[in-house]
Amino acid sequence: MSSITPVRSPTLQSNKMKKEESFLGKLGGTLVRKKRAKEVSDLQEEGKKAINSPLLPTSTDLHPEDALLEENAERSMLDPASREDPKFKELLRVLIDWINNELEEERIIVKDLEEDLYDGQVLQKLFEKLSGRKLNVAEVTQSEIGQKQKLQTVLEAVNDLLRPNGWAIEWSVDAIHSKNLVPIVFLLVALAMHFQAPIRLPEHVSIHVILVKKRDGLLQTTHVTKELTTTTELMMGRFERDAFDTLLDHAPDKLNVVKKSLITFVNKHLNKLNLEVTELETQFADGVYLVLLMGLLEGYFVPLYNFFLTPESFEQKVHNVSFAFELMQDGGLKKPKARPEDVVNLNLKSTLRVLYNLFTNYKNAD
């Protein structure tokens, strides 16, 4: 039996194809219209961005608080590139180590300046330790209002101390409480320099700061460079130029005469212990000869447990020189202008200043 294949009418096939073409055409037209509308929308948005881009910060500069700025208000933030600068990182490390050393007895350990200093607790303890003053503030404050009140009290005390000495105030309660690293670092560097902290700040550290300001409802950004540190002598010295500055800068030929006079002076006394100095820069750097010399000049024996007779580390040498400075003050001398760290680091001017101070006070001693 043969099978019969049904044959569709050409008219029916033609009508179906037309319907399909009509549907696809409508669908295609709709897609095309949507695509064109999106292109127009994108083009308009791109045009807006092109007009406003000079007034808007880049995406890397944006901060959630920027949107909350009032008209003509301004805030600053650290440029991300500066945060990764090796010298800036070293400065942060030195400051953190310094704070932890100062507050060791308080059992306070700082790991992050932004997170650990914003509430005023650590800053309060640090200022009290450095200044020897007790501030009238609550010991523990959890609320934002309480934290800002504590910060206000601490910063008022700091500003009253620093402003008369010509310091520019680069910090505020709101800036520190918002965990802005820039003003926190400025404050710590100022405190370290004012109180002549026994640390060595990295020299010539500069950062790029982004300033965001709202004007006419739009955010405007500018980039400025801020200098955090200069040279060690300018930062930690802050002294008037003296005879040794003039001597080293303008009369180096006379320097040897001065050095010989000082060597003769110290050997007159150290020879009693069968000790002799030939190089001022190096032989006083560990503090041992300074301690022994003070004992000889004042006529007493310095117990060996008070200092390191054979210091090995930098810290032990600084301890010795610092102890010698204490003995000098106990003997009625003014606190040396030099820092113990500078003597240990073979700074010639610092060593000369210390020895010359002894020479002028004990030159007639037997």
N, C-alpha and C positions, 0 to 999 in steps of 0.2 A: 504494500500500500504506500503510495507516495504521499509525503508530507506536504502540507500547503502552508507556505510562508505568507503571513498577512502583509499586505502592502498598504503603507500609510498614504493618505492622500497628499499630493504635492501642496495643496492649498493649506491643509492643516499644518504641515511642516513649515511652510513659509510664514504663517501667522505666529507660530511659536517662536521662530527665530527673531521675528521683528519685536515680539514682546521682550525677549531676552536682551536684544540689542538696546531696546528702549530703557530697560531697567539698569543695564550696565552703564548706559550713557548718562542716566540721571545720577547713578552712584558716582561715576567718574567726575561728573560736573560738580557734585557736592564736595568731593574730596579736593578737587582743584580749587574750588572757591575757598574751602577751609585753609588750604595750604597758602593761597594768596593772602588771605586775611591774616594768617599767622606771620607771614613775611612782612606785611605792612606793619603789624603790631611790633614785631622785632625791630624793624627799621625805625619806628617812632621811638621805641625805648632806647635804642642805640643813639638816636639823636639827642634825647634828653640827657643821657649819660655824657655825651660829648660836650654838651653845654655846661653841665654841672660838675664835671670831673675835676676842674681846677679847684673847686670849693669843697670837695669831699675827700676824706682820708682814704688811703688804700686799705684793702681788706686786712692787711697785716697790722694796720695801725688802730683798728677799731677796738673799742672797749665797751662793755655793756653800760658803764656809767656815763659814757659820752652822750648817749641819747637822752640822759636825764639832766644834762647841763642847762642852766637857765640862760637866757639871752645875755650875751657878752661875758658869760662866765668862762673860765679857762681851767684846764687841768693839764698836767704833764705826765709823761711816762717814759720809761727807758726804751731806747731803740733796741730791738731784738739783737741786732748785730753787736752792740756794745756789751750786752749781757754775756756774750761768748768771748769777749776780748780777754786774752790770758792775763794781762796786767790788771784788769778790773777784777777778774776772778781771784787773783793773788791778793788784792786789796781786801776783798771780802773775807778771805781766809785769815789774813792777819788781824782784821777787826774782830772776827768771831773768837779767835784764840785769845786775843787781849781781853775781851769781855769775860770769857770763861776763867781766865787766870785771876782777874780782879774779883770775880764773884764766887770763887771756889769755896770759900767758907760758908756762903749762902746755899751751897749745893745747887746752884743754878747752872744748867748746861744749855747753851744756845747752839742750835744747829742751822737755823734759817733766820736771817735778819728780818725778813718781811713777816713771817709767821710768829716769831717769838718776841718782837719788840713793839708791835702795833698797839697793844693794850696798855702800855705805860709801866707795867710791873718791873720789867728788867731795866728800863731806862731810869726808873726811880731808884732802884738799888745801886745802879752804876753811878748815878750822880751823887748819891749819898756817900758812897765809898770814896769817890774821887775828891769831893769837896769837904768831907767831914761834917756835913750838915744833915740834920734829920728833917725830912719834909712831913708836913701835917696832912697826910693822905691815908685813905683806907688801905689796908694791906692787900685785900683781895676784893676785886670788883668784877662781877660777871656781866652786868648790864652794859649796854653801849653807852648810856648816859654816864654811868659811873666810871667807865674806862676813859671817856673823853674828859671828864672832870679831873681825873688823875693826870692825864696827859697835859691838860691845861696848867695844872699846878707845877708839874715837872718842867715844862717848857718855859714857863714864866721865870722860874728860878735859873734855868740855863741861860735864857736871854738876858736877864739882869746881870749875869756874870760876864757873858761874852760881848754884849753890845758895847759897853764902855771901852772895850779893848779893840774896837774897830771891826768886829766880825759882822759879815753880812748874814742876815737871818734867812736861810734857804729852806726852812721847814715850817710846818704849821700842824695844829692838832688834827685837822681833817685829812691832810696829806699823809701823815704817819698812820692814822687810824685806818685809812683806806689801803694800807699795806703798800704804799708807794715807795719803792726801794731808793729812788733818787734822794729825797729829803732825809731818809733814814741814814744813808751813807754820809751825806753832807754833815749831819749832826754829829755822827760818831767821829768823823775826821776832825771836826772842830774841837770836840772834847779831848781827843787824843793829843792834838797839837797844844791846846791850852794848858793841859795838865802834864805836858811833857811825858807822855806815856812811854814806858820802856820797851818800845817796839820800833821796828824799822818799816815805815810805810813805803810802798813802791813809789818811785819817783815818776813824775809826769804822766799821771793817769788822767785821761780825759774820756768823756762819754758823750754820745749823741742823744739828745733828749727831744722827744716829739711833744710839741705844744698843741693842744686841741682847744679851739675856741668856737663858741656858737655865735653866729652873727646873721641876722635876718632869717633865723630858723635853720640855717645851714652850718655844718661843721667845717671849719677851716683848720688846716694843719700847717705848722712850720717846724723846721728842724734847726736846733741850735746846739752848739758844742759847749759843754760845761767842763771846767778844769777842776778836778778833785784834789790833786796833789801837785806840788812843784818839786823843788829839790829838798833833800833831807835837811840841809843847813837852814834853808828859809822856813821850812815847816816846823822843825823841832827846835831850832835855835831861837828865832824871833828876837835876837839880841841886837843891840847897837854894835856897830863896828868898833873894834877896839884896836889896841896897839899891834896885836898879832895879825889882824887882817891887813893892816898897813904894812907891817913887816914882810909878810909873805907875798903881798901883791906888788910892793914897790921897792923893797930893799932886801931881796933874797940874799945878797952878799953879806948882810949883817946877821942873817939867820944863824949861820954857823957860830958866830961869836956868842949869841944868846944860848945856843944849845950847849956850847962848851962851858959856859958859866953855870948852867943848870946841872950839867953832868958833874962838875966839880962840887957843887953844893950837895947833891944826893949821895955822891961817893964818900964825902966827908963823914956821913953818918952810916951809910950801909957798910962801909969798910969795917965798922966795929963788929959786924957779923960775918966778916970775911966774904962779903958780897961786893960786886963791882958792876957798874953800868957803863956800857959803851954805846948803846943805841937806845935813845929815848923812845922812839916810836914802838919798838917791838918788846922791850924788856919790861915795860910797865903795862902791857896790854892784858896780861892775865890777872892783874890786881895784887899779886903776891907782894911785890916790892913796895907797892903803895901802902899796903897794910903794915908791913914791917917798918917802913919809913915813919909812919905816923906813930907807931909805938916808940921808936927811937927819939923822935922829936918831942913827944910828950912825956917820955921817961917811964913807960910802963911796958910790961910784957903782955902781948896779945895771945890769949889762949888759942891753941891750934884748932880746937873744935869750933871756933867761930868763923873759920874760913877754910877754903880748900888750898892746901899747901902745894898740891900738884894737880891743878884743875885740868880737866880734859875736854869738857863740853863748853859751848858758848855760854850756856846758862850759868855754869859754875864760875866762869870768868866774870860775867856780869855781876854775880853775887859778890865776888871779891871786891870789885871796884866800887860797887854800891856800899859795901861795908866800910871801905876806906873813906868814902864820902861821909858816912855817918860819924866816923871817928873825927873827921875834920870839923864837922859841925859841933860835935861834943867838945872840941877844943876851942870853940869860940869863933871859928871861921864861918864865913857866909857859905851857903850852899853853892857848890861849883856850878858854873854856867854850863859846863860840858855835860853830856849824858854819858852814863857808864857804857852804853852800847857803842858810842863813838870812840871811846878809849880802846875798847876791846877790838873794834874794827880798824885799829891802827890810824885813826884820824890824828894827824900831827898837831893841828891847831888845838884840838881838844886836849891832847896830852900836855902840850906846852902851857895852856891856860891853867891846868890843874897844878903842874909843877911850879909855875911862876907864882901862883897864889901861895904855895908853901914857902917858896923862896922869900917873898916879901914879908911873911910873917915870922919865919924862923931863921933868917939869914945870920942872926947873931947868936943862934943857939949853939952850944958846945956839942 
